[in-house]
């Protein structure tokens, strides 16, 4: 569950501008502010089921955006490459290896 929450938080960060204000609000309250479905329903004067349905649809939309745009995947790859570069710099820097890492990062963009 924590892994899903973390993933949704990242996807929300990357794609929130593509969501409606209502979707943004529900997702923010649910994932960032840790509101329950009931609390969100009470705040918006709708049923708990309506909130649940909206959040599930929005999660699916975020996954579709990621499938097409790959912003989160590229972020993770970039982060891993930077970590490897730092490890390389802590030892004997191999200029070819660092060059390969830089090329891999440039390829992501």
Order of alpha helices (4+ residues) and beta strands (2+ residues): alpha-alpha-alpha-alpha-alpha-alpha
